[in-house]
Amino acid sequence: MRIIDSRNADAVAALLDYRPGRDPRIARRVAGIVKSVRNGGDPVLLDLARRFDGLRVPPEVTPTEMERAARNVPKDVRRAIAIAARHIRRVAARQVPATWSVTSAPGVRVRQRVVPLERVGCYVPGGRYPLPSSLLMTAIPARVAGVRDVIVVCPKPDPTVMCAAIEAGVSKLFRLGGAHAIAALAYGTASVPRVDKIVGPGNAYVAAAKALVAADCAIDFFAGPSEIGILSTAGRSDFIAADLLAQAEHDPDARAVLITSNRSLARAVARDIARLMPDAGPAREAIAQHGGIVLTRSLDEAVALSQRMAPEHAVCDTDAVASRLTHAGTVFVGRYSAQACGDYTTGSNHVLPTGGAARARGGLSAADFVHVSTVQRLTSRGVRAIGPAAIALAGAEGLPGHAASIAVRLGRSRKGMPLT
């Protein structure tokens, strides 16, 4: 694994500022797919599913099918799914925004109202291996938030995914994937209900489709290839190397970066990466193309570079450093905080922002599945208390109609004279 001196500005920028570009060819193909499903409904959807997903059976997985398949899941995996689900529920329950009310002035009451979305769609990828954890991470927070209908799409739901669907309490599970599944969720067909919001990770086609339908259907965020940024000065080199390789195995475009001011640690991690590196596969490709160790002159510089990267997963040695890493999807603290545990069983969500989006938000949570709004009530006393200030501001903004709508309640004319 290459070691880059932090004074090599070009090399640091290539590593930390890398953002996978959107392929215009994919965007054009996805636009055609989305339009055809929106206009053609089920016949087009099923044709695309047969072509791209290899669908040869009805698209909806029945509850009986799920139960039958779940019985074939090994006992230890079923238990692991139940443990993960329990922890996700526990964390999600604390994430739901609270309702409250406040008197902002005498006779003026503002209340925050929290209402669950009615129906959401969860995308579960169906790549090289099944991802039951992604189903749990998307469907369970929705259920905890009170969402009535949780619709899941997955191109190849295997028994572990079906077992997770039962555990999460999904409403419907469809054997559908790719851009056509996103279009079906966004606009609805005869068989797939239209949803209020789409969440979950996916490939470039899924990401492009989510971006395209976002004007008509809410989405969580645009998720790209996985990222890990480790900031350590005193960690164990074998632990660090294992974490970098674990994250890199997600995707050849994944980024795996160590930032340290400890030269000896940098060299030790590089040696351990070489020792543990698989002979082939996405991890090897990702480390070669998007992996690196940045050697800094100080801890402060290391923190600044981590903030600049804004990684999906940040890992550090101490709570003091963690408090400074505010640009990250999630932060792991201490040498035993394996990032892979966060992917499965800590209860924190593994659907996280990438490509610098962690500057503005964290991961998926139960708060993403509710509608937060306010309810306001003014009494006669209230409008007398705050009305004059509102009239003054309306006048300053050149909006006489606004001022008049308040003045009439105060018994005044537009010019402030008493009404007769």
C-alpha positions in Angstrom: 0.0 0.0 0.0 1.5 3.3 -1.0 2.6 5.9 1.6 2.0 9.5 0.6 3.7 12.5 2.3 1.0 15.1 3.1 3.2 17.7 1.4 2.5 16.0 -1.9 -0.6 18.0 -2.6 -1.5 16.4 -5.9 -1.3 12.9 -4.6 -3.2 13.8 -1.4 -5.9 15.5 -3.5 -6.2 12.5 -5.9 -6.8 10.2 -2.9 -8.9 12.3 -0.6 -10.9 14.3 -3.1 -11.8 11.4 -5.4 -15.4 11.5 -6.4 -16.6 8.8 -8.9 -18.1 10.6 -11.9 -21.5 9.8 -13.2 -21.5 8.0 -16.5 -23.6 9.8 -19.1 -24.3 6.6 -20.9 -25.8 5.0 -17.8 -27.8 8.2 -17.2 -29.3 8.0 -20.7 -30.1 4.3 -20.4 -31.7 4.8 -17.0 -33.8 7.7 -18.2 -35.2 5.5 -20.9 -35.9 2.7 -18.5 -37.6 5.0 -16.0 -39.8 6.6 -18.7 -40.8 3.3 -20.1 -41.9 1.9 -16.7 -43.7 5.1 -15.8 -45.7 5.0 -19.1 -46.0 1.3 -19.6 -46.6 -0.1 -16.1 -46.5 -3.8 -15.3 -46.1 -5.2 -18.8 -42.9 -3.1 -19.3 -41.7 -3.7 -15.8 -42.0 -7.5 -16.1 -40.3 -7.5 -19.5 -37.4 -5.6 -18.1 -37.3 -7.9 -15.0 -37.1 -11.0 -17.3 -34.3 -9.4 -19.3 -32.2 -7.9 -16.5 -33.1 -10.0 -13.4 -33.7 -13.3 -15.1 -37.2 -13.4 -13.6 -39.1 -16.6 -14.4 -41.6 -16.6 -11.6 -44.2 -14.1 -10.3 -42.5 -11.0 -9.1 -44.1 -10.9 -5.6 -42.8 -13.3 -3.0 -45.7 -14.6 -1.0 -45.6 -14.9 2.8 -45.8 -18.7 2.4 -42.7 -18.7 0.2 -40.8 -16.5 2.7 -41.7 -18.8 5.6 -40.7 -21.9 3.7 -37.4 -20.4 2.6 -36.6 -19.0 6.1 -36.9 -22.6 7.6 -33.9 -23.5 5.4 -31.7 -20.8 6.8 -29.0 -22.2 9.2 -29.9 -21.8 12.8 -26.9 -19.6 13.6 -27.7 -17.2 10.7 -31.4 -17.0 11.9 -30.1 -16.2 15.3 -27.7 -13.6 14.0 -30.5 -11.9 12.0 -32.6 -11.7 15.1 -29.8 -10.3 17.2 -29.0 -7.6 14.5 -32.7 -6.8 14.3 -33.1 -6.3 18.0 -30.1 -3.9 18.2 -31.3 -1.9 15.1 -34.7 -1.5 16.8 -33.2 -0.4 20.0 -31.1 2.3 18.3 -33.9 3.4 15.9 -36.4 3.8 18.8 -34.1 6.7 20.1 -33.9 8.3 16.7 -37.6 9.2 16.2 -38.0 13.0 16.6 -40.0 14.0 19.6 -43.3 16.0 19.6 -43.2 19.2 21.6 -44.9 22.5 22.0 -43.7 25.9 23.1 -45.2 29.3 23.9 -43.0 31.6 21.8 -44.9 34.7 23.1 -48.0 35.3 25.2 -50.9 33.8 23.2 -48.7 32.2 20.6 -48.3 28.4 20.6 -46.1 26.4 18.2 -46.3 22.6 18.3 -44.0 20.2 16.5 -45.9 17.3 14.9 -44.2 14.0 13.9 -46.2 11.8 11.6 -44.8 8.6 10.0 -44.7 8.4 6.2 -47.5 6.1 4.9 -45.5 3.9 2.5 -41.7 3.6 1.8 -39.7 1.5 -0.6 -36.5 -0.3 0.5 -33.9 -1.3 -2.1 -31.8 -4.4 -1.3 -29.0 -5.1 -3.7 -28.6 -8.5 -5.2 -25.0 -8.6 -6.3 -22.5 -11.4 -5.8 -23.8 -12.3 -2.4 -27.2 -11.8 -0.6 -27.5 -8.8 1.7 -30.0 -9.5 4.5 -28.3 -6.8 6.6 -29.3 -4.1 4.1 -32.9 -5.2 4.4 -32.8 -5.0 8.2 -31.1 -1.6 8.1 -33.7 -0.1 5.9 -37.0 -1.8 6.8 -36.7 -1.9 10.6 -36.2 1.9 11.1 -39.2 2.5 8.9 -41.3 0.1 11.0 -40.0 1.7 14.3 -41.0 5.1 12.9 -44.5 3.8 12.4 -44.6 3.5 8.6 -47.7 1.5 7.6 -46.4 -0.2 4.4 -42.8 -1.2 3.9 -42.2 -2.4 0.3 -38.9 -4.2 -0.4 -37.4 -4.8 -3.9 -34.5 -7.2 -4.4 -33.5 -8.7 -7.7 -32.5 -12.1 -6.2 -33.9 -12.5 -2.7 -32.4 -15.7 -1.3 -33.6 -17.5 1.9 -31.5 -15.2 4.2 -33.1 -12.1 2.7 -36.6 -13.7 3.0 -35.8 -14.5 6.7 -34.7 -10.9 7.3 -38.0 -9.7 5.6 -40.0 -11.8 8.0 -38.0 -10.5 11.0 -38.3 -6.9 9.8 -42.1 -7.2 9.2 -42.1 -6.0 5.6 -45.5 -5.6 3.9 -44.4 -6.8 0.4 -41.3 -8.3 -1.1 -40.7 -8.2 -4.9 -38.1 -10.0 -7.0 -37.2 -6.8 -8.8 -34.0 -4.8 -9.1 -32.2 -2.1 -11.0 -33.5 1.1 -12.5 -36.9 -0.5 -13.4 -37.5 -1.4 -9.7 -36.8 2.2 -8.6 -39.2 3.5 -11.3 -41.9 1.1 -10.2 -41.6 2.3 -6.6 -41.5 5.9 -7.5 -44.5 5.9 -9.9 -46.4 2.7 -9.0 -47.7 0.0 -11.3 -50.7 -2.4 -11.0 -48.6 -4.7 -8.8 -46.1 -2.5 -7.2 -47.5 0.3 -4.9 -46.3 3.8 -5.3 -44.2 4.9 -2.3 -43.5 8.2 -0.5 -39.8 7.6 -0.2 -37.1 5.3 -1.5 -34.1 4.3 0.6 -31.2 1.9 0.3 -27.9 1.3 -1.5 -27.4 0.1 -5.0 -25.2 0.1 -8.1 -24.7 2.9 -10.6 -28.0 2.2 -12.3 -29.9 2.3 -9.0 -28.1 5.5 -8.0 -28.9 7.1 -11.4 -32.5 6.1 -11.1 -32.9 7.5 -7.6 -31.4 10.8 -8.8 -33.8 10.9 -11.7 -37.0 10.2 -9.7 -36.0 12.4 -6.8 -38.1 15.3 -8.2 -41.2 13.1 -7.9 -40.4 10.8 -5.0 -38.3 11.5 -1.9 -35.0 9.5 -1.6 -32.5 9.1 1.3 -29.3 10.3 -0.5 -27.0 9.4 -3.3 -24.8 6.5 -2.1 -21.7 5.6 -4.1 -18.8 3.2 -3.5 -17.9 2.5 0.1 -15.2 4.5 2.0 -13.2 4.1 5.1 -10.9 6.8 6.6 -8.8 5.6 9.6 -7.0 8.3 11.6 -4.6 6.7 14.0 -1.3 7.4 15.7 -1.2 4.4 18.2 -3.4 1.7 16.7 -2.5 -1.9 16.0 -1.2 -2.2 12.5 -2.9 -5.6 11.9 -6.2 -4.3 13.1 -6.0 -1.3 10.8 -4.9 -3.4 7.8 -7.8 -5.8 8.4 -10.3 -2.9 8.5 -8.9 -1.3 5.3 -9.2 -4.6 3.5 -12.6 -5.3 4.8 -14.0 -2.1 3.5 -12.2 -2.4 0.2 -13.8 -5.8 -0.6 -17.1 -4.1 -1.1 -16.2 -2.7 -4.5 -13.2 -2.1 -6.8 -14.1 1.7 -6.5 -14.1 1.6 -2.7 -11.7 4.0 -0.9 -9.5 2.7 2.0 -7.3 5.4 3.6 -5.1 5.6 6.7 -4.1 9.1 7.9 -1.3 9.1 10.5 1.5 11.2 11.9 3.3 8.0 13.0 5.8 6.9 10.4 6.5 3.5 12.0 2.7 2.8 12.1 2.4 3.7 8.4 5.1 1.3 7.4 3.7 -1.5 9.6 0.3 -1.1 8.1 1.7 -1.2 4.6 3.5 -4.4 5.4 0.4 -6.0 7.0 -1.7 -5.0 3.9 0.8 -6.7 1.7 0.7 -9.8 4.0 -3.1 -10.0 4.2 -4.0 -8.9 0.7 -6.1 -11.5 -1.2 -4.6 -12.8 -4.5 -7.5 -11.4 -6.5 -10.9 -9.7 -6.1 -12.3 -6.2 -5.5 -10.2 -5.6 -2.4 -7.0 -5.9 -4.3 -8.2 -3.6 -7.1 -9.6 -1.1 -4.7 -6.4 -0.9 -2.6 -4.3 -0.5 -5.8 -6.5 2.3 -7.3 -8.1 4.1 -4.4 -6.1 3.1 -1.3 -3.3 4.8 0.4 -1.6 6.0 3.6 -1.1 9.7 4.2 1.8 10.6 6.5 1.1 13.9 8.2 3.3 16.2 10.3 0.9 16.4 13.2 -2.4 15.1 14.6 -4.1 18.4 13.8 -3.1 18.0 10.2 -4.4 14.5 10.2 -7.8 15.7 11.6 -8.0 18.4 9.0 -7.4 15.9 6.2 -10.0 13.5 7.6 -12.5 16.4 7.7 -11.6 17.1 4.1 -12.2 13.5 3.0 -15.5 13.3 4.9 -15.5 9.5 4.8 -18.5 7.3 5.0 -16.8 5.4 7.9 -14.2 7.2 10.1 -12.1 5.3 12.6 -10.0 6.9 15.3 -8.1 6.1 18.6 -9.8 8.2 21.2 -13.0 10.1 22.1 -11.1 13.4 22.0 -10.3 12.8 18.3 -13.8 11.5 17.6 -15.3 14.8 18.9 -13.3 16.6 16.2 -14.4 14.3 13.3 -17.7 16.0 12.5 -17.5 15.2 8.7 -18.2 11.5 8.7 -21.2 9.2 8.1 -20.4 7.3 11.3 -17.3 7.3 13.7 -15.8 4.2 15.3 -13.6 4.8 18.4 -10.9 2.6 19.8 -9.0 -0.4 18.5 -11.7 -2.9 19.2 -14.4 -1.0 17.3 -14.4 -3.1 14.2 -16.1 -1.2 11.4 -17.6 -4.6 10.1 -19.5 -4.9 13.4 -21.2 -1.6 12.4 -22.2 -3.2 9.1 -24.2 -5.9 11.0 -24.8 -5.9 14.7 -24.1 -2.7 16.7 -27.6 -1.4 15.8 -26.3 1.8 14.1 -27.3 2.0 10.5 -24.9 1.0 7.7 -26.7 2.9 5.0 -24.4 5.9 5.0 -23.5 9.0 2.8 -20.5 8.8 0.5 -18.6 11.0 -1.9 -18.3 13.9 0.6 -22.0 14.0 1.5 -21.1 13.2 5.1 -20.2 16.9 5.4 -24.0 17.6 5.7 -25.6 14.5 7.1 -25.1 11.1 8.8 -26.6 7.7 8.1 -30.1 6.5 7.5 -32.2 6.6 10.7 -35.8 6.3 11.9 -36.0 10.1 11.5 -35.8 9.7 7.8 -39.2 7.9 7.8 -41.3 10.6 9.5 -42.8 13.9 8.4 -41.9 16.7 10.8 -44.1 19.8 10.7 -45.4 22.5 12.9 -48.9 23.5 14.0 -49.3 27.1 15.1 -52.1 28.8 17.0 -52.5 32.5 17.9 -55.1 34.0 20.2 -56.3 37.6 20.2 -53.7 38.3 22.8 -51.0 36.6 20.7 -51.7 38.6 17.5 -51.6 41.8 19.6 -48.2 40.7 21.1 -46.4 39.9 17.8 -48.5 41.5 15.1 -46.9 44.9 15.1 -43.5 43.4 14.6 -44.8 41.3 11.8 -46.4 44.3 10.2 -43.1 46.2 10.4 -41.2 43.3 8.7 -43.9 43.0 6.0 -43.5 46.7 5.3 -39.7 46.4 5.1 -40.1 43.6 2.5 -42.6 45.5 0.4 -45.6 43.2 1.0 -48.6 45.4 2.0 -51.0 42.4 1.7 -49.1 40.6 4.4 -49.3 43.7 6.6 -53.0 44.1 5.9 -53.9 40.5 6.8 -52.4 41.2 10.3 -53.7 44.7 10.7 -57.3 43.7 10.1 -57.0 41.4 13.1 -55.8 44.3 15.2 -58.7 46.5 14.1 -56.4 48.7 12.0 -56.5 49.9 8.4 -53.5 49.3 6.1 -52.0 52.6 7.2 -52.4 51.7 10.9 -55.5 53.8 11.5 -58.3 52.3 13.6 -61.1 50.7 11.5 -64.5 52.3 11.8 
